[in-house]
Amino acid sequence: MKSALAFLTLISFACSLLLSSCSSNLPTEQLALEKLNETVKPPLKYTDLKKINARESKELGADIYRIQFQVKLVGDADVRVFTHKGLNGMDTIYVASTDTSMLNKTAKDIKATNEYNKTQRSFEKMTTYTELKSYKKDDLIKEETRNLNFIKSDKGWNTY
């Protein structure tokens, strides 16, 4: 009787170990945050990733893991934010306050634009850079709800 109970206990332990090892094989929130930070350049970084939803599937023989999460975009340093009107529309540019070469370039462009605009009629005025605001290091710039898709390879989980 004792040996049967010991055997059942051993089987239960083995099954729970097997189940826990399967679920820990999925991409973690930390991995999702690392992959997300590969998509953004300094002086910005993503922090505080919180999983909302996740789903596993198998598509065309590949293991797929989709994760939906909320994440915060913050300044990795003091940041100044500009808009830039180019040929493709308006872009938002984040410049570290310590990046003096980019700040000098932006200041020269703003000065040149203002001088040009003084000589033109209102409908011909151009804008290149306009400063919107500034943030201190670790200030919240925006919160986002995002998705990442992972595919499993022999080298681990990768985003696609």
One Martini backbone bead per residue (centre of mass of N, CA, C, O) as a GRO file, in nm:
protein
  160
    1MET     BB    1   0.059   0.062  -0.022
    2LYS     BB    2   0.300   0.254   0.010
    3SER     BB    3   0.412   0.207  -0.280
    4ALA     BB    4   0.162   0.314  -0.432
    5LEU     BB    5   0.169   0.599  -0.307
    6ALA     BB    6   0.456   0.668  -0.402
    7PHE     BB    7   0.399   0.629  -0.704
    8LEU     BB    8   0.173   0.846  -0.728
    9THR     BB    9   0.346   1.078  -0.630
   10LEU     BB   10   0.558   1.057  -0.853
   11ILE     BB   11   0.365   1.097  -1.092
   12SER     BB   12   0.253   1.373  -1.007
   13PHE     BB   13   0.524   1.517  -1.008
   14ALA     BB   14   0.597   1.461  -1.306
   15CYS     BB   15   0.349   1.601  -1.430
   16SER     BB   16   0.392   1.885  -1.306
   17LEU     BB   17   0.673   1.923  -1.427
   18LEU     BB   18   0.588   1.898  -1.722
   19LEU     BB   19   0.381   2.132  -1.726
   20SER     BB   20   0.574   2.359  -1.628
   21SER     BB   21   0.781   2.329  -1.863
   22CYS     BB   22   0.588   2.408  -2.092
   23SER     BB   23   0.506   2.702  -1.994
   24SER     BB   24   0.813   2.810  -1.966
   25ASN     BB   25   0.866   2.801  -2.291
   26LEU     BB   26   0.750   3.064  -2.315
   27PRO     BB   27   0.732   3.374  -2.362
   28THR     BB   28   0.820   3.644  -2.188
   29GLU     BB   29   0.787   3.960  -2.078
   30GLN     BB   30   1.089   4.022  -2.099
   31LEU     BB   31   1.122   3.942  -2.396
   32ALA     BB   32   0.916   4.142  -2.506
   33LEU     BB   33   1.067   4.395  -2.405
   34GLU     BB   34   1.329   4.348  -2.561
   35LYS     BB   35   1.202   4.343  -2.847
   36LEU     BB   36   1.071   4.624  -2.828
   37ASN     BB   37   1.348   4.784  -2.775
   38GLU     BB   38   1.458   4.718  -3.070
   39THR     BB   39   1.238   4.939  -3.206
   40VAL     BB   40   1.388   5.160  -3.033
   41LYS     BB   41   1.543   5.465  -2.984
   42PRO     BB   42   1.742   5.663  -2.857
   43PRO     BB   43   1.584   5.820  -2.576
   44LEU     BB   44   1.410   5.550  -2.575
   45LYS     BB   45   1.178   5.341  -2.372
   46TYR     BB   46   1.049   5.045  -2.250
   47THR     BB   47   0.805   4.979  -1.986
   48ASP     BB   48   0.590   4.811  -1.798
   49LEU     BB   49   0.498   4.525  -1.882
   50LYS     BB   50   0.153   4.407  -1.938
   51LYS     BB   51  -0.032   4.141  -1.962
   52ILE     BB   52  -0.349   4.067  -2.117
   53ASN     BB   53  -0.286   3.859  -2.360
   54ALA     BB   54  -0.272   3.508  -2.474
   55ARG     BB   55  -0.163   3.288  -2.757
   56GLU     BB   56  -0.163   2.966  -2.877
   57SER     BB   57  -0.022   2.810  -3.179
   58LYS     BB   58  -0.055   2.623  -3.492
   59GLU     BB   59   0.124   2.708  -3.800
   60LEU     BB   60   0.247   2.531  -4.039
   61GLY     BB   61   0.413   2.378  -3.792
   62ALA     BB   62   0.424   2.633  -3.609
   63ASP     BB   63   0.504   2.801  -3.325
   64ILE     BB   64   0.272   3.029  -3.172
   65TYR     BB   65   0.290   3.361  -3.003
   66ARG     BB   66   0.047   3.578  -2.867
   67ILE     BB   67   0.078   3.919  -2.743
   68GLN     BB   68  -0.092   4.131  -2.517
   69PHE     BB   69  -0.014   4.478  -2.413
   70GLN     BB   70   0.108   4.700  -2.176
   71VAL     BB   71   0.300   5.010  -2.222
   72LYS     BB   72   0.581   5.223  -2.157
   73LEU     BB   73   0.697   5.538  -2.271
   74VAL     BB   74   1.027   5.658  -2.213
   75GLY     BB   75   1.288   5.837  -2.098
   76ASP     BB   76   1.645   5.777  -2.093
   77ALA     BB   77   1.637   6.088  -2.102
   78ASP     BB   78   1.643   6.388  -2.174
   79VAL     BB   79   1.369   6.530  -2.374
   80ARG     BB   80   1.305   6.650  -2.705
   81VAL     BB   81   1.018   6.758  -2.899
   82PHE     BB   82   0.953   6.720  -3.251
   83THR     BB   83   0.846   6.843  -3.552
   84HIS     BB   84   0.846   6.720  -3.901
   85LYS     BB   85   0.832   6.856  -4.221
   86GLY     BB   86   0.796   6.662  -4.502
   87LEU     BB   87   0.730   6.483  -4.784
   88ASN     BB   88   0.565   6.258  -4.584
   89GLY     BB   89   0.509   6.460  -4.361
   90MET     BB   90   0.466   6.409  -4.024
   91ASP     BB   91   0.711   6.403  -3.766
   92THR     BB   92   0.845   6.257  -3.476
   93ILE     BB   93   1.107   6.389  -3.263
   94TYR     BB   94   1.360   6.249  -3.049
   95VAL     BB   95   1.579   6.437  -2.831
   96ALA     BB   96   1.849   6.452  -2.664
   97SER     BB   97   1.978   6.694  -2.455
   98THR     BB   98   2.285   6.583  -2.524
   99ASP     BB   99   2.235   6.631  -2.844
  100THR     BB  100   2.390   6.889  -2.982
  101SER     BB  101   2.394   6.841  -3.288
  102MET     BB  102   2.083   6.813  -3.327
  103LEU     BB  103   2.002   7.076  -3.184
  104ASN     BB  104   2.160   7.264  -3.374
  105LYS     BB  105   2.021   7.180  -3.635
  106THR     BB  106   1.736   7.251  -3.546
  107ALA     BB  107   1.788   7.550  -3.483
  108LYS     BB  108   1.876   7.628  -3.771
  109ASP     BB  109   1.610   7.542  -3.910
  110ILE     BB  110   1.424   7.729  -3.752
  111LYS     BB  111   1.561   7.993  -3.831
  112ALA     BB  112   1.538   7.959  -4.142
  113THR     BB  113   1.231   7.937  -4.146
  114ASN     BB  114   1.165   8.210  -4.017
  115GLU     BB  115   1.306   8.380  -4.235
  116TYR     BB  116   1.142   8.278  -4.472
  117ASN     BB  117   0.852   8.349  -4.358
  118LYS     BB  118   0.892   8.664  -4.358
  119THR     BB  119   0.894   8.668  -4.697
  120GLN     BB  120   0.615   8.529  -4.698
  121ARG     BB  121   0.327   8.422  -4.751
  122SER     BB  122   0.108   8.240  -4.576
  123PHE     BB  123   0.068   8.006  -4.806
  124GLU     BB  124   0.409   7.971  -4.831
  125LYS     BB  125   0.476   7.864  -4.576
  126MET     BB  126   0.722   7.695  -4.386
  127THR     BB  127   0.792   7.382  -4.219
  128THR     BB  128   0.996   7.192  -4.015
  129TYR     BB  129   1.060   7.267  -3.715
  130THR     BB  130   0.885   7.189  -3.400
  131GLU     BB  131   0.844   7.252  -3.073
  132LEU     BB  132   0.661   7.089  -2.819
  133LYS     BB  133   0.846   6.935  -2.590
  134SER     BB  134   0.952   6.813  -2.262
  135TYR     BB  135   1.154   6.564  -2.088
  136LYS     BB  136   1.233   6.372  -1.835
  137LYS     BB  137   1.373   6.132  -1.698
  138ASP     BB  138   1.120   5.880  -1.686
  139ASP     BB  139   0.905   6.002  -1.831
  140LEU     BB  140   0.593   5.993  -1.952
  141ILE     BB  141   0.485   5.980  -2.285
  142LYS     BB  142   0.338   5.686  -2.328
  143GLU     BB  143   0.065   5.468  -2.366
  144GLU     BB  144   0.034   5.122  -2.474
  145THR     BB  145  -0.127   4.899  -2.696
  146ARG     BB  146   0.011   4.582  -2.780
  147ASN     BB  147   0.170   4.355  -3.017
  148LEU     BB  148   0.311   4.019  -3.032
  149ASN     BB  149   0.489   3.790  -3.246
  150PHE     BB  150   0.578   3.451  -3.215
  151ILE     BB  151   0.841   3.223  -3.320
  152LYS     BB  152   0.960   2.901  -3.328
  153SER     BB  153   1.291   2.792  -3.298
  154ASP     BB  154   1.602   2.645  -3.251
  155LYS     BB  155   1.681   2.946  -3.109
  156GLY     BB  156   1.389   3.020  -3.036
  157TRP     BB  157   1.223   3.316  -2.983
  158ASN     BB  158   1.067   3.514  -3.241
  159THR     BB  159   0.989   3.781  -3.415
  160TYR     BB  160   0.728   3.888  -3.687
   0.00000   0.00000   0.00000
